[in-house]
């Protein structure tokens, strides 16, 4: 897979990709990242990429010409690409979108805006606008890296154990169960006995229950979006009784009728 990032700060992208798992995956040829400096496609001696907004207002707006020229340059290879504009007004990026991008596209092009945003006409050459959350950043480089990271780690060969990817938060629709490693006891804090038992069925059940517990307490909205099994419903009932007492068994926040 190929990622293309249009930016005026290429070193931000380079710095992140020069360490860790993504660096090793790039070196192995799992995916590639082409960083395009938008300033290289300006025509004035100052390499200006922004200007004052028509109609007045605070801040500067990124000019359309350099971005259009950069895209024209990329399109000369004739390859099919899916173009994203990183924008606070875009649809919110999530695990489902990461999986869709990883499965459907061979080339993902990410346009990183700056200042007060990009000229509206740039949106005529993109396929979608995407945001990484309901907040405003100084530029689109961090969102671009978030998308690259989330998509690239789904590609075979990026992460050593693909099973760990499939078990992570949001992949299964709920948050991930708690994780422990050696030592079995540290400063009086012990690893749950079930994880030391060697009983694989009990471990599986404990992990599912604790994943449901975490989701119920932190992101109950996620439970409304998935089909809960009969075992899930029983585990949720157990969790409520443990945390609130048996009298809570009549509560109907989540029941078979809600799934």
N, C-alpha and C positions, 0 to 999 in steps of 0.2 A: 504494500500500500504506500501511497505517496501523500504527504502533506505539503501544502504550499502556504506560506505565511507572508502576507503583505503588511509591512510595518515601517515606521520611520525610526525604530529603535531595534535593529537586528540583534544587537548584543544581549538584549534581555532574553530573547529566544535561545540564542547560542549558549548562554550561561546555564540555563536549566537543563538543556539537552546534553551538556558535557559531563554529567555525573549520573551514577546509579544505573538502574535497570534500563532506562530508555537509551542511554548511551551505549550499553552493551548490545541492546537489540538492534540499534542502528548499525553498529559495527558488524553484526552478524548478517545484516541485510534483510531483517524482518520487515522493516519499513524505512522510508527515507523522508527527510524534511528539507525542502528548498525554501530558503529565507530570501525574500525579495524586498530590497530597500526601496520604498516608494520615492525617495528623494532622487534615485537614479533616473527617474522618468520625468523630472522637471526640466524646463528649458531655459530658465533664467540663471544668472550667475550666483544668486543667493540660494538656489535650490529650494524655493519657497513652496510649501505644501499646504498652507492655510491662508485665509483672508477673512476680512470683516464680513459679518452676515448682512445680506440685504434686509432692509427694514429696520436695521439697528438692533441693539441688544448687547448683552455682555458676552465676552469671549470671542473666540475665533472658530471658523468652520473649515474643515479639510476640503481643499479644492477637488473638483471632479477629474480634471485633466490628467494629473499624474497617475491616479488610480485606473482610469480607463486605459492609459497607455501601458501600464504594467500588465493589465489583463490582456490587452491585445498582444503583448509580447509573449505571454504564457500560452495563448491560444494558437500560436504559430505551429506548435507541435501536433496539433490536430487531435489531441487526446480528450477524452470525455472527462469532465471534472464537475464536481458539485461545489458551488460557491456559497460560502456563508459570510454574512456581515455580522460581526460581533457588536451587539447593540443592546442597551438597557430596555429598549422597547420590543425586543424580539421574544419569541416563545422560550420558556425556561428549559434549559438543557437538563436532561436527567439520564438515568441508566438506560432507559428504553431507547432514547435517541442515540446514545453511545453504541448500543448493540446494532441499531439500524445502520448507522454510518459504517461500522466495521463489516457488516454483512453485505451491504449494497454497493459501496463505492470503492473504486480503486484509487481515486484521487480526490482529496478534500482540500479546497482552497479557502483560507481564512483571511478575511480583511479586517485588520485591527485599526479601529478608529482612534482618534485623539481629540483633544480640545473639547469643543461643544458638540462634536459629532462630525459626520460627513455630509457633504452636499447631497440633497435628496435624490438627485439624478443618478447617483451611484447605485441606488437600489434597483435600477432597471437592469443591471447586469449581474444581480445575485439571485440565487435560488431560494434563499431563506435568510431570516434574521434570527439570531439566537442570543439569549442572555444566560448568564450563569447564576442569576439571582436578583432579587429585588433590592438592589443597592447600586450605587454609582462608583465606578473606579476612574482613575486618571487616564486609562487607555485600554485598548483591547488586547494587549499582549498577554496579560494574565488569563483572561478568558480563553484565548487561543491555546495557551499551554494546558489549561484545564481540559479542553476538548481533546487535544492531542494525547495527553496522558490517559484519559478515560477510554479513548478509542483504541490507542495502540496496545494497551495492556490486554485487550481482548483478542489480539491477533496471536495465533499460534506461534510460539517461539519467543514471545516477549517475556512472559512470566514462566518460570521453570515448571511449576505445577499448576496446570489449568484447572484442577479440581479446586484449588484454593480460590480461584477466581469465581467459580460457579457457586461457592458457598458464602460469598461476601454479602455485606449489607446491600439491599436494594435489588441484587440479582434475583433473589428468590421472592422479592416483594416485601420482605420484612427486614428488620435490623439483624446484624450478625450476633451470634451467641458470644459470651465472654471467652477469652482465650487465656491460657496459663502456660508457663514453662518452668523449668528448674530455677531455683530449688523448690521442693514441695512445701517448705515453710520458710517464711522470711519476715523477721520482726514480728512474730506472732500471728502473721497472716498466712493461713493455710489454703492450699489448693483443695477444692471440693473432693471428697473421698471417692465419689463415683468416677472421676477422671483417672484415678489411680487403680481402679478395680480390675481393669482389663475386660469388663463386661461390655461388649460393643453395643448391644441393644440398649442397655441402660444408659450408656454414654450418648447414644443417638437421641434417646427420649429426653435426657437432661438438656442437651444442647437445643433441641427444638423448644422445650419449655422455657429455657432462659432467653432464647431469641424472641419468643412471644412475650415474655415478661418485659423485656427491654422495649419492645415495640409498643406494648400496651401502655407503658409508663411514659415513654418519650414521644412516640409518633403514632398514637392510636388511629390517626387518619389513614395510615397505610393499611390497616386491617380491613377497612371498608372497601378497599380496591382489589382484594384477592379472595379467592374461593377457599374458605377454611374447611379442613377435613373434620371428620368426627373426632379424631384424636386431638386436633387443634382445639376444638370446642371444649373437650374434656380438660385439656391442659389449662386453658384460660379459666375454666371454672375452679380448678385447683389453685391457680395463682390468686384469684380473687378471695378464695376462702383463706389462703395463707396470709394474705395482706390485710384483709378486712374482716375476717371472721365468717362463719357459716351463714350468718344472716344475710350476707350479700348475694347468696345463691339465686335470689329471685330477681336480681338486677338484670335488665335486658339491654345493656349497651351494645353487646354483640351476641347474637344468637343465630340459630340456623336461618331464621327469617330475614336476617340482615345480609346474608352472604349470597 
